[in-house]
Amino acid sequence: MLIALIQKVLHKTIKIEHWKIFLMGFIFFVLSSFIVYLLEPNEYKNPLNGFWFVMTTVSQVGFGDYIPKTIWGRLYTVVLYLFGVGFFAIIIAKWVDLVNKYEELKEQEIMGYTGKDHMVMINWSLKAKETIEQLIKLHQKIDIVLIDQLNNSPINDPNIHFVKGSAAKIDTLERANVLDAKSVCIFGPDHSIDNIAADGKTLLIASTIKQLANKKKSNLYIIAEILDEDHITNTDLNCINEFILSNKPFSYLMAKTALQQQHNIVKP
């Protein structure tokens, strides 16, 4: 009967929101620190030592440097054992759950990027990889947001932030915080069977970004990789600020052009 009651209480407690558990735990542990100090001021000397005793007790570390001497002090220590240990375990479980959820959200890039003055790289490719490496080499402190439909980030770097989704969709662009970026680089595929379709997709993405920027009155500089030079003359130049043809010095040109728009760090 008692075990069933405890299980029911624990089950309901686990469902309480994280911040409420953390707040209740903070209040309980701080209040207990003052209680044990007031019960035995000669033993604990100050509330901070009382807090040390409470935390070593509920965490079951038990250094034994402070030991209650009075009956009331020992009775309250029993209360700490009965309630504090379980409370502490629930808080740890909630914390682990919170960390796991954060990592899951970060992995799926549901949270998005909230910084400013960053660069946005759209579509992962070999040239995108080389361009990012050039950017990091030229300017190591810059934040780069990569947008692609891969399941996970293809590159592991503290300055690289991955956002999963289609760059032709407003929701994805907003999660990349594209309106607060300094420049946007759009890449074509590594091996294109149909250059018309590939360049058409690039232009669609650029047009979507430009329309969003115009609505929000954001001054974005858009750089796009074009696979076929003939497509440049047939393109609405209003949605793309600069075209870069897909060729050997492409990665350095893309990186240099993007940085020139960022802080004029690299001189031509």
QUISULQUI-V992944 format. One record per pair of residues at least 12 apart in sequence whose C-alpha atoms are under 7 Angstrom apart, sorted by sequence separation. I is the first residue (numbers start at 0). GAP is how many residues later the second one is. D is the distance in Angstrom with one decimal. If there is no record, write none. Layout:
i=[I,I]
gap=[GAP,GAP]
d=[D,D]
This chain:
i=[33,36,52,150,162,32,35,149,187,143,144,145,146,147,148,33,142,143,144,145,146,147,148,185,223,228,32,141,142,143,144,145,146,147,148,222,225,32,146,147,221,222,223,224,225,226,221,222,223,224,225,226,146,220,221,222,223,224,225,29,32,224,31,57,57,117,118,119,120,121,122,123,28,117,118,119,120,121,122,57,58,117,118,119,120,121,57,198,198,58,209,57,144,194,206,38,39,194,205,38,178,205,167,35,167,182,183,184,185,186,187,166,181,182,183,184,185,186,187,178,181,182,183,184,185,167,106,121,111,108,108,108,107,119,127,119,24,112,118,111,112,113,116,117,118,119,120,121,122,111,112,115,116,117,118,119,120,121,122,124,125,115,116,118,119,120,121,124,21,20,182,17,182,181,182,181,133,130,134,129,130,133,130,126,130]
gap=[13,13,13,13,13,14,14,14,14,15,15,15,15,15,15,16,16,16,16,16,16,16,16,16,16,16,17,17,17,17,17,17,17,17,17,17,17,18,18,18,18,18,18,18,18,18,19,19,19,19,19,19,20,20,20,20,20,20,20,21,21,21,22,22,23,24,24,24,24,24,24,24,25,25,25,25,25,25,25,26,26,26,26,26,26,26,27,27,28,29,29,30,31,32,32,33,33,33,33,34,34,34,36,37,37,37,37,37,37,37,37,38,38,38,38,38,38,38,38,39,39,39,39,39,39,40,45,45,51,53,54,55,56,58,59,61,62,62,62,63,63,63,63,63,63,63,63,63,63,64,64,64,64,64,64,64,64,64,64,64,64,65,65,65,65,65,65,65,69,70,75,76,78,79,79,80,118,120,120,121,121,121,123,124,124]
d=[5.3,5.4,6.4,7.0,6.3,5.7,5.9,6.5,6.9,6.1,5.9,6.1,6.1,6.7,5.2,6.6,4.9,5.0,4.6,4.9,4.9,5.3,4.8,6.6,6.9,6.7,4.5,6.7,6.2,6.2,5.8,6.1,5.9,5.7,6.1,6.3,6.5,4.4,6.6,6.5,5.3,6.0,6.5,6.0,6.1,6.0,5.3,4.9,5.1,5.0,5.1,5.4,6.6,6.0,6.6,5.9,6.1,5.7,6.2,6.6,6.2,6.2,6.9,6.5,6.5,6.7,6.5,5.8,6.0,5.9,6.0,6.1,6.7,5.1,4.8,4.8,4.7,4.8,4.9,5.2,6.4,5.7,6.1,5.9,6.2,6.3,4.3,6.0,6.5,6.7,5.5,6.2,6.5,6.2,5.3,6.8,6.6,6.6,5.9,5.9,6.2,6.4,6.8,6.3,4.8,5.8,6.2,6.1,6.3,6.3,6.0,6.1,6.1,4.7,4.8,4.8,4.7,5.2,7.0,6.0,6.7,5.9,6.0,5.7,6.1,6.2,6.6,6.8,6.3,6.6,5.2,6.1,6.9,6.8,6.6,6.8,6.9,6.0,5.6,4.4,5.2,6.2,6.0,4.8,6.0,6.5,6.1,6.1,6.7,5.8,6.0,5.1,4.7,5.9,5.3,4.7,4.9,4.8,5.6,6.1,6.4,5.9,5.2,6.0,6.2,6.1,6.0,5.7,6.5,6.6,6.2,6.3,6.7,6.8,6.9,5.7,6.4,4.5,5.5,5.8,6.4,6.1,6.5,5.9,5.5]
